[in-house]
Structures are given as C-alpha cells and as structure tokens.
Amino acid sequence: MCGIVGIVGKNHAEQVIINGLHRLEYRGYDSAGLFVSDGKQEHLIKSQGRIKNLQEKITSEVNGTIGIGHTRWATHGKPSEENAHPHTSQDGKLELVHNGVIENFEELAEEYLANETFYGQTDTEIVVNLIASFIKNEGLTTKEAFQKALTVIRGSYAFALINNEEPDTIYVAKNKSPLLIGLGSDFNVIASDALAVLDQTHEFVEIADNELVTVTADKVTIENQDGEIIDRDSYQAQLDASDIEKGTYPFYMLKEIDEQPTVMRKLTQEYRDEYGNVNIDNQLVNEVAASDRIYIIACGTSYNAGWAAKSLIESVTQIPVEVQLSSEFGYNMPLLSKKPFFIFLTQSGETADSRQVLVQTNQLGFPSLTITNVAGSTLSREAKYTLLLHAGPEIAVASTKAYTAQIAMLAILTQAVGKLKNSEASLSFDAFHELSIIATGMEAMVDEKDYLSDLVKQYLSTTRNAFYIGRGNDYFVASEAALKLKEISYVQAEGFAAGELKHGTIALIEEGTPVLGIITEEKTGPHTRGNLKEVESRGANTIVIATEDLARPGDQVILPKVHPLLTSLVAVIPTQLIAYYASMQRGYDVDKPRNLAKSVTVE
C-alpha cells in the first residue's frame, strides 16, 4: 500500500521521482504527489487518480535537486488532492510523505495542536504540523523535533521529511512499514521498494524500526532512539530494471501467469544439490521435524496456498498443520501446542497482519520461517529462517506466480522434513521430479489461452455472479479461483466445498448462474459431478475442470495428470486465465483493480 520515492543530490529530481512512482503503481493507490526544490524555488504538485494525471501537471519550470514523492491509498479521508501527499506544515516550511496509519492522531491533535485549522482529513497532516510545532515552540532542530514526534506517535509509518530551509537533507524513519536507502554516486535515494529506483542504483541499506536516518547527497547517518550512530553494511539488490518490464504483454498478470513453469524449474535449480537432495539449512529442517504442530500464517492468496499445501505436508511429514488468517490469529490466538513451528507465507514480506503475529511469536520464543519473494523484507529479517521463492518481481496486484511458488517451496521443504523423519510417504515423494512434471503441465495449460478466452465469452461475459466448487484440495483451489475472479473482474464470486451446496448455498443458484467445478480427486470426483448436476437442474451453466484421468466427454477444461497432492499447481492455471479474460473483456485495468493494493502494509 502506498509508495514513497525520494532523492537528494541530483538534477531533475522530479523525473527520478515520477519514474519511481510509476514503478510503484503495482502497490495500489488513488492519488499521487511530489515536492521538489533547487534550494531557491519549491514546487508542490498533487493529483487525484493515476500518476499520469500528476505527470501532466509538471511544467518545464518544475525541477530540483531534492524531492520526495508519494502514491496514496486512502485510509484517513477520501481520495482527493487535499488529502494527497506530500503534506505541508501550516508555516510552509516542512514537507512530509507517510505510509502507514497513526493510531493516536486525534489525541496528538488535541494535545499539541488544539488551535490549528486543518485542510484535509489525514493523520499525516497532523504529524507534519506536530513536528513544526516542536520546532517553533520548543526551539528544536528539524531532527530533534522529528525524533520527539516519533516518541509520541503510535502506529505504523514510513516517513520522509524535508525542511525547505535545509534543501540538502531528507529525514527518514520507519516502523512496521517498508523503506530503504539507495546509495548513489554524489546522490542518495529513498524508496518503499528497491524496484522503484533500480535505474539509479543497485546498492541499498536497510532501515530498522524506530531508527532515524539523515540522508544527504554524500552521506547516510543512521541513529537509534538514544541518538547512537549505527553502522550497517549495504547490500546489492539481485534484480534488474528489465525484470519489471512487460515486454510484449498487454498486462503484467498475463506475463506472470506465463512465468510459472519457469518458476517451478528455478526453485528446483535453487534448492537441489548436486546429488539430487534438498539443499536447505539443516537446522531449519531439524526444527520443523522436531515440532508437534506447524502453524501456517498468511493472508489472501498466501492463505489459500497454505491450505493447498496442508495435506501434502501432513501426509509426508506426519506433522499436523493448521492454516490461520494473520488478521485473526494475532488478536485471537488459539491454544498452542507444546512445540509449535510457525511458517509465514507472504509474497512481499511486508504484510502488516502477518508481521504482528511474528512479533508475538518471537516474544514467545517460538521458531519461525518466512517464505517470501522479497529478500531483505521485514518478515524475512525478523523470522529465524527465510526461504526465498525466486519467482522474480510480481507486479500485478492479483498474485499468481507467488501462489504456485509458495506451494512448490512448501513441497520442497516437506520432502526434506519427511526424509529426516523417515516417514513412509517420504520414500515415494520426490518434489523435484514432481515439479518438473508440473512445469510441463503448466506449459500445456498456459497454451490454452485462446480457448479459455472463448470460454469466458460464452459463460462469464455478462454475469454478475459465479461459483467455484470442489472437494478436498479442489475446494481450496476453488477458493483461490474465486478470489482471483472477484478481485480483478468484480464478478461476485465464491468458492465453496461442493458438499455444502445443499446446506444453504444452492439457494443462490438462478437461471444462467455460472458454476465451475474442479475435479482432481478420484475419491470425491463423482460426488462433485453429482453436485454439478444438482445446480444444472436449477438452471446453472456449468464448466468442468478435470484431470485427464478423471475427465468425461463434455468436460470443458482437461488438466494433465500430476502427483495427487500437488494438483492445485496445475488446476489453478486455467482459473487464473479465466479471471484474466473476464477482467480484460470487461475493459478493466487487469493489473490495478479498484480499491486494492499489492502490498498490504497496514493492519
């Protein structure tokens, strides 16, 4: 959610910021703005809607050597130019951009700013004026006032602050929200995501929570809350600007769907040693094997991936698995087992709901693993272990390749744990062999684009409602399939356990309602077919997605046969493409669905 880009020490700062904001569009936003200065003149420009609206307002007179920019996803106050960032203090001296949510902004306004009049409804406007009041009323320097504000603020934040009277410095701080410093030659940058500034630098410095950073063109100074200077090594981002280009694809989502077979092979390459064994930290494998219960903590698509992997993990390792929603688990923690092991699934590694659970489990002393696509992300740094997905940047808001990569990564880890425990099921399970077969099967499915596009035109072109049904793992795929359809095409879609239809849900079936049944399990397939017949008799239009060994004449989508506990990896592919074409045929922006953000960095 939201994005920050800043730079100090380079001409045409406005262009660097605009380019960076474009690269952060995937995070989701409803307004944008920037501030730049050359030390003599300042320019503040804000716009509602897309970044192109902001770009159109930038004239040739707008240039500078220092600046900050922001894309906003509304949390306090409606989307508008008044509420867009950067926010200016009422004395006109300070400019502030902010990601996150300030929980006590109303109390701060009452205690420190009772006589002030505000122009918008944001918590950020309160913060910039709070800092200004400390400078004016207490004679503090900008850094001192900023530091004092940080001690009274409660909530999540990533801040970038400029004082117009110090046109060579950006002050930065974060808590729970992501922010990085990028190191250049005679300039430095800041960004919510390294992707935003890869055209400027590949060298970055991480910022920890509750630190204050002073950034100038030739120096980066990190201090803790006590004012002690912290030395921290930089790292090289293992990404290239070309990784985030669409190439010939009309949308990132289609590109990322097509990349999934490559991701399967990449994971095999990264985690298989020269002898064909799993190459994962032995200590991690030992701790998972020694646990009496695995808790998978996740949100959204990652939550669905956890469910899709649950049966495989339990079958091969003989360890019970619970899959929990981060937003619920953190505030309603159940009675835990004696030796739990926590696995956090997160594409971005910055998911706020998951992080608040990780903070609690760390305090309780439980071991944890983050499985993420982003090296150096917050959940990666704070968990005891990390396994990277190596899926490449995922730009489209609707996650596709991260979902399949998470399941595949869990399969590889499962093989290592099962082998250590010498379970009977592990003797016949070779994750690398199965992922090779799956990669080939995925390629066959992504080649069915034209057929699936026609299928969508026939069944989903005008519908307002649709249902996916299945049993066992097929039910979990149905949940993910419905999520994809609803989030980018705005069709009211739901995934149901097929056997539950008669317990109430069948009342929603009307003439012409699309119902898509997923059948990959031999033991439950006949029952799901019976449920499809039940909805057909009530007027539903049905689509059957079945594996080739279970398919019958008339089934519309035939899946290649793969390991029975990994069918979700191929079954999900046509549902991703169905969602894609349903959105595209309606004329929507597939990559940037309304009201959604890629990285949910607030609870």
Phi and psi in degrees as a GROMACS rama.xvg file:
@    title "Ramachandran Plot"
@    xaxis  label "Phi"
@    yaxis  label "Psi"
@TYPE xy
60.105  162.638  CYS-2
-149.401  143.807  GLY-3
-123.623  136.543  ILE-4
-137.174  136.308  VAL-5
-148.143  158.7  GLY-6
-152.895  146.95  ILE-7
-139.129  131.858  VAL-8
101.133  16.2905  GLY-9
-141.385  137.458  LYS-10
-63.7391  155.308  ASN-11
56.1393  49.1546  HIS-12
-57.4259  -32.7321  ALA-13
-61.3158  -35.7785  GLU-14
-72.1851  -39.629  GLN-15
-60.7273  -41.822  VAL-16
-67.3299  -46.6708  ILE-17
-59.7615  -45.6608  ILE-18
-60.7174  -41.7717  ASN-19
-65.7129  -40.8545  GLY-20
-64.4163  -37.3366  LEU-21
-58.6195  -40.5984  HIS-22
-72.6406  -16.0888  ARG-23
-97.8857  5.12037  LEU-24
-57.9341  -30.6385  GLU-25
-60.9409  -20.623  TYR-26
-73.3006  -16.5122  ARG-27
94.5875  133.82  GLY-28
-168.697  165.009  TYR-29
-130.385  -5.14711  ASP-30
-158.802  166.482  SER-31
-150.83  160.659  ALA-32
-165.861  165.374  GLY-33
-150.716  157.394  LEU-34
-130.918  131.883  PHE-35
-136.229  154.086  VAL-36
-146.425  146.231  SER-37
-108.775  13.7687  ASP-38
92.9214  -14.0074  GLY-39
-120.74  -43.0608  LYS-40
-123.569  141.425  GLN-41
-113.69  148.488  GLU-42
-134.483  122.946  HIS-43
-118.495  120.943  LEU-44
-132.169  132.1  ILE-45
-137.813  154.233  LYS-46
-154.119  143.905  SER-47
-83.0729  151.343  GLN-48
88.7338  -151.634  GLY-49
-72.0265  160.493  ARG-50
-62.5205  -29.403  ILE-51
-60.7199  -30.0353  LYS-52
-65.7758  -39.4153  ASN-53
-67.1071  -44.5698  LEU-54
-60.4841  -37.0944  GLN-55
-66.4695  -19.6323  GLU-56
-90.8252  -4.92735  LYS-57
-87.8177  114.416  ILE-58
-93.9784  175.169  THR-59
-65.1633  -20.5882  SER-60
-76.5649  -15.4508  GLU-61
-85.4869  106.294  VAL-62
-157.079  162.661  ASN-63
-174.129  175.549  GLY-64
-111.586  -2.02311  THR-65
-144.095  144.145  ILE-66
-174.281  163.263  GLY-67
-136.834  143.813  ILE-68
-134.559  164.92  GLY-69
-156.75  140.937  HIS-70
-111.085  131.342  THR-71
-108.739  136.8  ARG-72
-114.974  113.417  TRP-73
-59.5709  127.839  ALA-74
-122.092  -39.5217  THR-75
-121.491  111.428  HIS-76
88.7053  149.088  GLY-77
-68.9331  161.238  LYS-78
-63.372  122.066  PRO-79
-164.896  165.401  SER-80
-65.3422  -35.772  GLU-81
-62.7841  -37.6003  GLU-82
-89.5264  -9.25429  ASN-83
-69.2185  155.102  ALA-84
-96.2036  158.723  HIS-85
-72.8797  153.929  PRO-86
-102.098  140.448  HIS-87
-107.131  137.673  THR-88
-67.9378  157.795  SER-89
-67.9312  -19.3791  GLN-90
-85.5353  -0.799545  ASP-91
77.9242  7.58911  GLY-92
-95.6597  -32.2779  LYS-93
-108.813  143.043  LEU-94
-124.697  133.262  GLU-95
-136.763  135.426  LEU-96
-116.62  152.128  VAL-97
-151.865  130.256  HIS-98
-107.456  142.759  ASN-99
118.257  -168.16  GLY-100
-136.535  125.071  VAL-101
-91.3806  114.149  ILE-102
-72.7759  -31.4353  GLU-103
-109.714  30.4042  ASN-104
-63.881  -33.9348  PHE-105
-67.8159  -41.3144  GLU-106
-64.156  -39.2922  GLU-107
-63.0591  -41.3767  LEU-108
-63.7865  -41.71  ALA-109
-68.1204  -39.1694  GLU-110
-78.8231  -39.1955  GLU-111
-111.328  -20.32  TYR-112
-131.595  37.8597  LEU-113
-61.6229  -28.4361  ALA-114
-97.4328  4.79792  ASN-115
-88.2449  152.043  GLU-116
-112.343  127.983  THR-117
-106.491  150.744  PHE-118
-96.9822  -20.2837  TYR-119
-126.566  -162.998  GLY-120
-121.753  18.8118  GLN-121
-93.1073  153.521  THR-122
-69.2555  -26.9107  ASP-123
-66.1409  -37.5162  THR-124
-62.3607  -35.0693  GLU-125
-63.7347  -43.1464  ILE-126
-65.5774  -45.4192  VAL-127
-64.5653  -34.9238  VAL-128
-76.9247  -28.1399  ASN-129
-62.8716  -46.7302  LEU-130
-62.0632  -43.137  ILE-131
-61.5342  -37.1933  ALA-132
-67.7651  -35.8866  SER-133
-66.5425  -36.8739  PHE-134
-66.0898  -47.3405  ILE-135
-72.597  -47.1171  LYS-136
-87.7997  -22.2439  ASN-137
-117.649  1.30973  GLU-138
66.5975  27.5607  GLY-139
-83.9236  154.914  LEU-140
-72.4525  168.667  THR-141
-57.8009  -46.1343  THR-142
-64.9408  -42.8176  LYS-143
-63.1079  -42.1847  GLU-144
-66.8857  -39.9854  ALA-145
-62.6056  -45.1392  PHE-146
-62.9212  -40.3581  GLN-147
-65.4957  -40.9777  LYS-148
-59.7996  -39.6235  ALA-149
-63.4329  -28.6722  LEU-150
-76.3984  -21.074  THR-151
-105.401  -12.1011  VAL-152
-78.7219  140.518  ILE-153
-125.683  122.064  ARG-154
145.342  -161.672  GLY-155
-105.724  144.632  SER-156
-163.052  151.687  TYR-157
-133.21  116.231  ALA-158
-112.053  144.486  PHE-159
-134.076  124.304  ALA-160
-125.661  135.448  LEU-161
-127.087  134.149  ILE-162
-101.13  122.515  ASN-163
-58.8833  -21.8624  ASN-164
-84.7701  -3.47846  GLU-165
-128.387  69.2681  GLU-166
-76.8536  29.177  PRO-167
-132.777  12.816  ASP-168
-140.289  136.63  THR-169
-117.528  129.532  ILE-170
-99.7862  134.905  TYR-171
-132.84  143.334  VAL-172
-155.728  156.26  ALA-173
-146.709  153.891  LYS-174
-153.633  111.699  ASN-175
75.1706  -23.2003  LYS-176
-101.399  144.171  SER-177
-74.6324  144.316  PRO-178
-163.455  138.967  LEU-179
-129.534  155.816  LEU-180
-106.432  129.632  ILE-181
-105.661  132.233  GLY-182
-98.2853  126.014  LEU-183
-118.893  -174.97  GLY-184
-95.3461  106.218  SER-185
67.913  18.0733  ASP-186
-157.074  160.529  PHE-187
-138.657  154.659  ASN-188
-128.342  162.612  VAL-189
-129.723  150.402  ILE-190
-162.983  150.959  ALA-191
-70.7782  -26.1551  SER-192
-146.133  135.056  ASP-193
-56.389  -29.5025  ALA-194
-55.7404  -29.1729  LEU-195
-66.9186  -28.0674  ALA-196
-127.884  24.1075  VAL-197
-65.5173  -20.4413  LEU-198
-76.2158  -9.48586  ASP-199
-104.981  -37.6456  GLN-200
-162.291  157.208  THR-201
-115.667  3.86941  HIS-202
-105.668  124.953  GLU-203
-132.991  156.449  PHE-204
-123.324  130.187  VAL-205
-78.2261  150.7  GLU-206
-115.811  133.981  ILE-207
-92.5985  161.521  ALA-208
-59.1406  144.682  ASP-209
69.167  17.0561  ASN-210
-97.4743  154.026  GLU-211
-117.124  130.364  LEU-212
-121.526  131.343  VAL-213
-105.234  120.221  THR-214
-116.67  120.143  VAL-215
-120.538  -177.735  THR-216
-64.6924  -30.3315  ALA-217
-121.631  9.51826  ASP-218
-156.308  143.845  LYS-219
-127.632  118.677  VAL-220
-116.143  120.365  THR-221
-105.787  129.891  ILE-222
-128.848  146.778  GLU-223
-86.1872  -174.782  ASN-224
-65.3648  -21.242  GLN-225
-91.2601  3.55795  ASP-226
83.6463  6.87996  GLY-227
-78.958  134.48  GLU-228
-76.7838  135.787  ILE-229
-114.07  126.942  ILE-230
-91.6301  128.651  ASP-231
-138.448  130.884  ARG-232
-69.7224  149.058  ASP-233
-84.7371  170.313  SER-234
-139.546  159.399  TYR-235
-96.5265  124.99  GLN-236
-70.5706  125.914  ALA-237
-88.5958  57.2239  GLN-238
-138.75  162.54  LEU-239
-130.054  146.486  ASP-240
-56.379  -30.8142  ALA-241
-66.2863  -20.1849  SER-242
-64.5272  -22.4315  ASP-243
-106.478  15.7249  ILE-244
-93.2732  147.32  GLU-245
-80.0905  -20.3963  LYS-246
64.3875  -130.841  GLY-247
-87.8094  -0.154052  THR-248
-77.8267  142.239  TYR-249
-72.1931  -27.7299  PRO-250
-141.966  150.471  PHE-251
-60.8756  -36.7293  TYR-252
-58.676  -42.9335  MET-253
-65.352  -40.2604  LEU-254
-60.2516  -42.5318  LYS-255
-73.2286  -31.2966  GLU-256
-62.9875  -44.3883  ILE-257
-66.7339  -24.2384  ASP-258
-79.6102  -8.95165  GLU-259
-62.5809  -39.2876  GLN-260
-60.2621  -38.9324  PRO-261
-64.234  -37.9557  THR-262
-64.1131  -39.823  VAL-263
-59.0426  -43.8206  MET-264
-72.1523  -33.7378  ARG-265
-64.8394  -41.8379  LYS-266
-62.9319  -40.7337  LEU-267
-61.063  -43.8785  THR-268
-63.0729  -41.6127  GLN-269
-73.7033  -32.704  GLU-270
-114.436  8.73316  TYR-271
-110.07  130.093  ARG-272
-85.3075  -177.574  ASP-273
-66.9594  -15.7812  GLU-274
-99.2131  3.54475  TYR-275
86.9109  6.82515  GLY-276
-92.2443  164.762  ASN-277
-73.581  129.177  VAL-278
-104.406  81.3021  ASN-279
-131.987  145.955  ILE-280
-43.6759  121.403  ASP-281
-59.8068  -36.013  ASN-282
-63.6823  -40.1793  GLN-283
-61.9077  -48.6217  LEU-284
-60.4344  -41.5307  VAL-285
-62.61  -41.9431  ASN-286
-68.7197  -39.0911  GLU-287
-64.6826  -44.8954  VAL-288
-63.3788  -30.806  ALA-289
-82.0461  -9.51118  ALA-290
-76.5434  157.046  SER-291
-101.56  -4.81091  ASP-292
-164.977  137.798  ARG-293
-104.698  128.773  ILE-294
-108.781  116.165  TYR-295
-95.6175  120.994  ILE-296
-112.846  125.994  ILE-297
-165.551  174.513  ALA-298
-131.784  154.124  CYS-299
53.3577  -128.814  GLY-300
-60.5596  -38.5559  THR-301
-63.7826  -35.7117  SER-302
-62.1852  -43.5134  TYR-303
-64.954  -35.2658  ASN-304
-64.4059  -38.8383  ALA-305
-60.1781  -44.4115  GLY-306
-63.953  -38.6003  TRP-307
-65.0386  -26.4369  ALA-308
-95.2159  -10.9559  ALA-309
-56.4597  -50.4465  LYS-310
-63.1533  -40.6216  SER-311
-60.6385  -48.8472  LEU-312
-60.2866  -46.9444  ILE-313
-65.2051  -40.566  GLU-314
-65.7416  -42.0663  SER-315
-85.3966  -35.4057  VAL-316
-99.612  -17.9933  THR-317
61.8688  27.8632  GLN-318
-109.65  127.615  ILE-319
-61.1803  145.028  PRO-320
-125.977  132.33  VAL-321
-113.875  137.957  GLU-322
-113.079  123.933  VAL-323
-129.354  143.202  GLN-324
-73.9847  128.199  LEU-325
-56.8449  -45.2449  SER-326
-65.6005  -24.4462  SER-327
-91.56  -42.5817  GLU-328
-61.5494  -40.27  PHE-329
-63.7984  -28.6216  GLY-330
-108.472  -10.1882  TYR-331
-138.053  60.1622  ASN-332
-66.6257  126.588  MET-333
-75.3724  174.318  PRO-334
-66.158  120.915  LEU-335
-89.7599  157.379  LEU-336
-72.0433  175.999  SER-337
-75.5232  -32.6024  LYS-338
-130.581  68.963  LYS-339
-78.0842  153.964  PRO-340
-127.84  130.964  PHE-341
-105.103  129.963  PHE-342
-116.896  123.78  ILE-343
-104.561  118.409  PHE-344
-99.3827  122.872  LEU-345
-157.664  124.958  THR-346
-62.6119  -50.3931  GLN-347
-84.1931  -24.9539  SER-348
74.3314  10.0605  GLY-349
-123.079  8.69251  GLU-350
-62.4748  116.115  THR-351
-63.3539  -40.5768  ALA-352
-61.138  -40.3611  ASP-353
-71.2322  -36.7154  SER-354
-64.3099  -37.7039  ARG-355
-67.0647  -27.2912  GLN-356
-72.1733  -42.6102  VAL-357
-60.6655  -39.8542  LEU-358
-58.4203  -42.9357  VAL-359
-68.5595  -44.0836  GLN-360
-68.3423  -31.4103  THR-361
-63.6293  -42.6186  ASN-362
-63.7452  -31.6496  GLN-363
-82.0292  -8.22433  LEU-364
81.7763  20.2968  GLY-365
-88.4068  143.242  PHE-366
-70.2757  149.81  PRO-367
-145.637  152.082  SER-368
-131.766  130.854  LEU-369
-103.864  127.498  THR-370
-107.635  111.608  ILE-371
-144.087  165.517  THR-372
-96.2212  -5.37979  ASN-373
-122.255  108.177  VAL-374
-64.4261  139.562  ALA-375
78.7972  3.81051  GLY-376
-70.1397  167.474  SER-377
-59.8438  -49.4127  THR-378
-67.0432  -28.9007  LEU-379
-67.5537  -43.6887  SER-380
-67.7675  -36.2375  ARG-381
-92.4914  -17.013  GLU-382
-80.4847  158.653  ALA-383
-67.1344  -37.4746  LYS-384
-129.425  156.99  TYR-385
-137.415  138.518  THR-386
-123.494  124.601  LEU-387
-89.6446  146.677  LEU-388
-82.2817  -21.9016  LEU-389
52.4404  38.4628  HIS-390
-94.3359  -5.39523  ALA-391
78.0151  164.201  GLY-392
-56.5513  135.375  PRO-393
-109.703  110.56  GLU-394
-95.7594  -41.8542  ILE-395
-58.8312  140.223  ALA-396
-60.9926  -41.0172  VAL-397
-75.6415  114.263  ALA-398
-75.1578  134.739  SER-399
-128.186  -65.9742  THR-400
-70.4326  -24.3907  LYS-401
-67.5736  -37.2462  ALA-402
-59.8408  -53.1079  TYR-403
-69.3575  -33.5705  THR-404
-66.2863  -37.5105  ALA-405
-64.407  -43.3194  GLN-406
-63.9794  -43.77  ILE-407
-63.6303  -40.5708  ALA-408
-64.8812  -40.487  MET-409
-64.9824  -33.7981  LEU-410
-65.3347  -40.7591  ALA-411
-66.3253  -44.7846  ILE-412
-62.0742  -40.7022  LEU-413
-58.9823  -42.241  THR-414
-60.0694  -43.7252  GLN-415
-64.0599  -43.4431  ALA-416
-68.5943  -42.6185  VAL-417
-61.6534  -40.3231  GLY-418
-64.8903  -41.3273  LYS-419
-62.6345  -39.1734  LEU-420
-81.7506  -7.97438  LYS-421
56.8082  40.7454  ASN-422
-73.5359  152.454  SER-423
-62.4899  -39.9719  GLU-424
-65.9402  -30.1167  ALA-425
-68.6154  -23.317  SER-426
-65.6768  -28.2343  LEU-427
-107.296  5.71126  SER-428
-109.118  118.425  PHE-429
-121.7  100.065  ASP-430
-58.3663  -41.0102  ALA-431
-66.3287  -41.3791  PHE-432
-63.1112  -44.882  HIS-433
-66.2149  -39.3117  GLU-434
-67.3471  -30.7558  LEU-435
-63.9868  -44.1691  SER-436
-64.6978  -41.3723  ILE-437
-64.2257  -41.2555  ILE-438
-57.4549  -42.3304  ALA-439
-66.3812  -40.4803  THR-440
-64.4096  -39.6118  GLY-441
-60.5186  -41.2551  MET-442
-60.9411  -39.135  GLU-443
-63.7225  -37.4358  ALA-444
-73.6185  -40.2339  MET-445
-70.4528  -16.6217  VAL-446
-78.33  -4.64132  ASP-447
-93.8593  23.6011  GLU-448
-57.1321  -50.5315  LYS-449
-61.2562  -42.4272  ASP-450
-63.6607  -44.6728  TYR-451
-68.0977  -34.6434  LEU-452
-61.1795  -43.0062  SER-453
-65.6896  -37.3608  ASP-454
-62.7628  -40.8551  LEU-455
-63.8701  -43.2075  VAL-456
-58.2934  -38.0407  LYS-457
-74.3887  -39.2095  GLN-458
-107.584  -27.3058  TYR-459
-125.094  8.12443  LEU-460
-65.8258  -32.8053  SER-461
-123.446  -4.60769  THR-462
-67.0075  149.596  THR-463
-103.214  -11.8399  ARG-464
-136.004  149.739  ASN-465
-157.888  153.658  ALA-466
-132.711  140.205  PHE-467
-108.097  138.617  TYR-468
-133.172  154.567  ILE-469
-177.41  174.359  GLY-470
-128.527  152.784  ARG-471
60.4909  -133.848  GLY-472
-62.4785  -27.1337  ASN-473
-65.1785  -31.3227  ASP-474
-64.6865  -40.0165  TYR-475
-68.2925  -37.096  PHE-476
-65.6161  -38.7889  VAL-477
-58.6719  -38.8145  ALA-478
-64.6731  -43.716  SER-479
-67.6854  -41.136  GLU-480
-60.302  -42.9984  ALA-481
-66.538  -38.9201  ALA-482
-60.5848  -44.902  LEU-483
-59.922  -45.7332  LYS-484
-63.9179  -44.6301  LEU-485
-71.8049  -35.717  LYS-486
-76.2745  -23.6535  GLU-487
-115.325  -19.6273  ILE-488
-106.818  -11.5228  SER-489
65.847  16.3745  TYR-490
-73.8474  132.836  VAL-491
-71.0291  96.6787  GLN-492
-116.13  143.949  ALA-493
-136.79  145.742  GLU-494
-105.746  128.147  GLY-495
-127.85  148.675  PHE-496
-67.7144  122.146  ALA-497
-55.3919  -35.5235  ALA-498
-69.2964  -12.8141  GLY-499
-88.8099  -6.23722  GLU-500
-54.4269  -45.3728  LEU-501
-71.8061  -10.1937  LYS-502
-94.4657  25.3554  HIS-503
136.933  -41.065  GLY-504
-65.4604  -31.0247  THR-505
-61.6068  -16.8494  ILE-506
-63.7545  -19.7945  ALA-507
-82.8257  -11.1373  LEU-508
-73.7197  128.482  ILE-509
-126.987  173.175  GLU-510
-59.2198  121.644  GLU-511
89.6317  -0.188153  GLY-512
-65.039  124.813  THR-513
-73.6344  130.549  PRO-514
-129.039  120.117  VAL-515
-107.599  119.328  LEU-516
-102.681  133.738  GLY-517
-107.251  126.393  ILE-518
-132.806  104.944  ILE-519
-130.045  -3.42738  THR-520
-108.563  125.845  GLU-521
-62.6491  -40.1202  GLU-522
-73.0507  -25.9955  LYS-523
-108.608  -12.7265  THR-524
-52.7778  -48.9386  GLY-525
-59.5691  -35.063  PRO-526
-67.9348  -41.9443  HIS-527
-64.0279  -39.1588  THR-528
-61.5814  -38.0449  ARG-529
-62.216  -39.6093  GLY-530
-66.8013  -35.4782  ASN-531
-64.9784  -38.1543  LEU-532
-64.1399  -36.8014  LYS-533
-62.6695  -42.9655  GLU-534
-75.0065  -31.4014  VAL-535
-60.8005  -39.8027  GLU-536
-67.3773  -14.1391  SER-537
-106.777  14.969  ARG-538
101.734  -0.435176  GLY-539
-71.2424  149.318  ALA-540
-98.0009  119.081  ASN-541
-107.298  146.434  THR-542
-123.644  131.7  ILE-543
-108.908  126.425  VAL-544
-111.877  109.591  ILE-545
-136.59  150.277  ALA-546
-70.5487  154.189  THR-547
-60.0645  -30.2832  GLU-548
-77.8734  -14.6506  ASP-549
-113.789  -1.51681  LEU-550
-70.0566  152.538  ALA-551
-127.417  158.527  ARG-552
-53.5821  133.964  PRO-553
98.7062  -16.2506  GLY-554
-63.2727  135.088  ASP-555
-83.1986  -34.7891  GLN-556
-125.025  120.519  VAL-557
-108.207  125.2  ILE-558
-98.2748  145.55  LEU-559
-67.2335  151.705  PRO-560
-79.4413  128.444  LYS-561
-135  -177.574  VAL-562
-53.5663  132.794  HIS-563
-60.2001  -22.6145  PRO-564
-93.8146  1.98608  LEU-565
-124.31  18.85  LEU-566
-63.4189  -25.0576  THR-567
-58.2198  -28.6518  SER-568
-69.0931  -29.174  LEU-569
-98.7909  -32.2295  VAL-570
-64.155  -30.6817  ALA-571
-74.467  -24.2581  VAL-572
-59.1923  -52.9362  ILE-573
-62.6692  -30.1091  PRO-574
-71.182  -32.733  THR-575
-64.1625  -43.6638  GLN-576
-69.1543  -35.1281  LEU-577
-61.0729  -45.2879  ILE-578
-62.2306  -43.0517  ALA-579
-58.5419  -50.0244  TYR-580
-71.371  -31.9685  TYR-581
-62.2527  -38.6273  ALA-582
-72.8266  -47.9903  SER-583
-62.8395  -41.686  MET-584
-69.3352  -17.8785  GLN-585
-89.024  -4.83596  ARG-586
82.8177  21.8227  GLY-587
-89.6148  163.562  TYR-588
-80.7337  101.539  ASP-589
-58.7569  -41.8959  VAL-590
-77.309  -22.6079  ASP-591
-129.681  70.1065  LYS-592
-63.6016  151.029  PRO-593
-61.7633  145.712  ARG-594
68.2092  0.218124  ASN-595
-110.312  155.04  LEU-596
-128.624  149.646  ALA-597
-71.0643  -49.5494  LYS-598
-111.948  112.212  SER-599
-89.5761  94.76  VAL-600
-100.535  12.4609  THR-601
-128.255  149.689  VAL-602
